[in-house]
């Protein structure tokens, strides 16, 4: 049963950005690492830009925590989930970066730009420092709890984008993030039980 659930989570993670590497990028929008990202064409509003600017650092934190879990988690299921998170979110960061650069927008917003909606939804640096000090079962339990909260923040941001965004491709991307992170949260809750 756990293997079937893990396979589902891995598949859902890939839903978040299935076309990475398969589509042609717009001129000048080739992300780092040589992976092509589909151009986000059509009208764009501030919500689209803010969503991407918030998601890039959020994803990078998730990747940092997943990297720790790949070597410190006890169970293979958790290590496999961490690998899927790290791979998927790396592809997504490259795509989001390409979209913002393609629109001529900065990759980050002004430090105060997020105040109107409760601040930047990231895991505290102190929490990541705590994770770095842990190993084994203690690490795994803390990682799962922190990552559940972290991915729940991603779901909330994605749902905000679906409601407030204008660009159809970015909204579709946000919808896929909602689906894949919701599946990951369910998997991680199962791993905690």
N, C-alpha and C positions, 0 to 999 in steps of 0.2 A: 504494500500500500504506500509506504514512504517513497519507494522508487518511482511509482506512478505519479505521486504528487510532485516529486522533484523534477521529473520530466516535464510536467505541466508548467511548473514555474520557469524552467529553462526556456520552454517554448514561448511563454508569455513575455519573458524578458526580451526575447528576440522580436516580438511584435512591436516593441517600443520604437524600433527603427529598422524595419526589415530591408529597406532598399540600400543601406549603406554599402558602398563598393560596387553597386550595380548601376547606378544612374550617373549621368554626366553632369558635372558641376558647371555653373555659369563661369564665364571668364573672370579670373581674379578671385573666385570664391573657393579655391581648392584648399581644404583644411590641412593642417599639419599632419604629417605622417603619410601623405599621398592618397588617403582614402577620399573618394569622391562623395559629395553630398548633393542630393537633389536641390535645385534652386527653389527657394520659397518665393514664388512669383505672386503678383496680384497686390492689392492694396494692403497696407500695414498701418496699424495704429499704435499708440503708446503702450497699450496693454500687451500687444505682441512683443514689443521690444523689451518691456519690463520683465515679462515672463522669462524670456531667454536670458536676460542679464541676471536674473535671480537664480535660474536653473543651473547655469554654468558653475558658479561656486558651490551650489548645493550638490551637484553631481560630483564635483571634484572631492568634496568631503566624503561622499558615499564611497567613491573609489578608494580613498585613503583608508577608510575603515574596512572595506572589503579586502584590501591588500593585506591588512593585519590578519584578518580571519582566514585567509588562504593558508597561512602557516601556523596560526595559533589555535584555531578551532580544533576540538577533539574529534568530532564526528565528520565523516566523509560527506554527508549530506549538506552540512553547513559550509564546508570548504567548497563544494561544488556550487552551491548557491552564491557564495562570495565571488567565485570566478565568473559566474554568469553576470552578476551585478557589475563587476569591474569591466568586463568586456563590453557589455551593452552600453553602460554609461560613458565609456570612453568614445564609442562610436557616436553617441548622442552629443557629447561635448563638441566633437569635431563638426558635426552638422550645425549645431546652434551657432558656433563660432563663424562658420562659413555664411550662414544666413545674415547675421549681424554685420559682418564685414561687407557682404554683398549689398546690403542696404546703406552702407556708409555710416553705420551706427557704432558707438563704442561698445566694447565687450562688458563694461561695468557701468553702473549708474553712480551718480553722486551719492555719497554716503548717507545723505538725508532723504534721498528719493523714496525710500521704502517705509518711511515713518507713517505715512497715511494709511498703510495697510498692515500695521503691526510689526514692522521691521523685517529684516532679511531672515527668512526661515532656514537657519542652519543649526547644526549641532555645535554646542559651545566648544571652544578650543580646550577648555579644562576637561571636558568629557573625553575628548580624543586622547589627551595626555593620560588620563586614567586608564583608558583602554590599552595604551602603549605599555603600561606597567604590568598588565595582567597576562596570564597564560592559562592554558588548560580549561577545565570546566568553568572556573570562575570567569575567565575571559569570554568563553562562548555564551554564557548566560547574559552577561552584561552587553556583549556585542548584539545579541538578538534583540534585547530590550531597546537599546539605543537605535539600532537600525529600523525597528518597527516604528519608532517615533519619527525617525528621519524620513522614511518612505511615506509615512502618513502626511508629513509636511509636503512632500512632492505631490501627493494626490490632491491635497488642498489647493496648491498652486496651479496644478493642471486644470482642476475644475473651475478655478477663477478665470483662467485663460479661455476655456471653452465658452464661458458665459460672457466675457468682456472683450475677447480678442476679435480681430477682423480678418486676419489672413487665414484662408481656408486650410492651407498646408500646416501652419503652425497650430491651428485649432485641432486638426486631425492628429498631429503629433502629440499634443497635450492629451487627447482622448486615449491614445495608445499608452501613454505614460500612466494615466489613471488605471487602465486595465492591468498593465503589467505589474505596477507597484501594489495594486490591491491583491493580486495573486501572490506576490512575494510576502506581503504582510500575513496573509492566511497561512502560507507555508511556515513562516517564522513563528507564528503563534502555535502551530502544530508542533514545531521543534521544541518549544518551551514546555509543552505538556508532557 
